[in-house]
């Protein structure tokens, strides 16, 4: 069994693609795309005079609020270019918390499983695990650009 499969097995429901599939894609979402390299990236949240921005390399992406910036940072770190954002903005913060915790736990497990290996082997294990994360997130997909508003309202009949 490879390292990514071991980490996924030990994390269970806390695996980032699992959280994304069960808590984000199962509900009403809108898709978002950012142009980041499809590899591990260093992403930071910047507070500017114009608001909050997510900085990935030399690129900056405007964010409506801190919770959305934290949520987007998870996908930018992994290198996922298209993903879904919950349409209900009250859910974004809790999902971002879970995903950030999962990200940190994933990195700790990678370090723990590759502690006795050479630095090159550790680096390869880390990049392979992150590539597995990216592939699984891309497989789930971003969904529709805008959610379907097909519910009846009582205002007009």
ChimeraX attribute file (.defattr): number of C-alpha atoms within 10 A of each C-alpha:
attribute: neighborCount
match mode: 1-to-1
recipient: residues
	/A:1	5
	/A:2	9
	/A:3	16
	/A:4	21
	/A:5	12
	/A:6	14
	/A:7	19
	/A:8	20
	/A:9	12
	/A:10	13
	/A:11	16
	/A:12	10
	/A:13	13
	/A:14	19
	/A:15	21
	/A:16	24
	/A:17	23
	/A:18	19
	/A:19	16
	/A:20	22
	/A:21	16
	/A:22	11
	/A:23	13
	/A:24	22
	/A:25	19
	/A:26	10
	/A:27	14
	/A:28	17
	/A:29	21
	/A:30	20
	/A:31	17
	/A:32	16
	/A:33	14
	/A:34	17
	/A:35	14
	/A:36	21
	/A:37	15
	/A:38	16
	/A:39	16
	/A:40	18
	/A:41	18
	/A:42	13
	/A:43	22
	/A:44	17
	/A:45	18
	/A:46	17
	/A:47	11
	/A:48	9
	/A:49	6
	/A:50	7
	/A:51	12
	/A:52	19
	/A:53	21
	/A:54	22
	/A:55	18
	/A:56	21
	/A:57	12
	/A:58	6
	/A:59	12
	/A:60	17
	/A:61	15
	/A:62	15
	/A:63	17
	/A:64	10
	/A:65	13
	/A:66	18
	/A:67	19
	/A:68	20
	/A:69	23
	/A:70	23
	/A:71	20
	/A:72	26
	/A:73	24
	/A:74	19
	/A:75	24
	/A:76	26
	/A:77	21
	/A:78	26
	/A:79	26
	/A:80	29
	/A:81	19
	/A:82	19
	/A:83	24
	/A:84	23
	/A:85	23
	/A:86	20
	/A:87	16
	/A:88	11
	/A:89	11
	/A:90	10
	/A:91	14
	/A:92	20
	/A:93	17
	/A:94	12
	/A:95	19
	/A:96	19
	/A:97	14
	/A:98	16
	/A:99	24
	/A:100	17
	/A:101	14
	/A:102	20
	/A:103	19
	/A:104	11
	/A:105	16
	/A:106	23
	/A:107	14
	/A:108	13
	/A:109	20
	/A:110	22
	/A:111	16
	/A:112	11
	/A:113	14
	/A:114	18
	/A:115	12
	/A:116	10
	/A:117	12
	/A:118	10
	/A:119	11
	/A:120	9
	/A:121	13
	/A:122	18
	/A:123	15
	/A:124	13
	/A:125	20
	/A:126	21
	/A:127	17
	/A:128	16
	/A:129	23
	/A:130	23
	/A:131	19
	/A:132	17
	/A:133	22
	/A:134	22
	/A:135	17
	/A:136	17
	/A:137	23
	/A:138	15
	/A:139	10
	/A:140	15
	/A:141	17
	/A:142	21
	/A:143	17
	/A:144	14
	/A:145	13
	/A:146	13
	/A:147	14
	/A:148	10
	/A:149	7
	/A:150	6
	/A:151	6
	/A:152	8
	/A:153	7
	/A:154	6
	/A:155	5
	/A:156	5
	/A:157	5
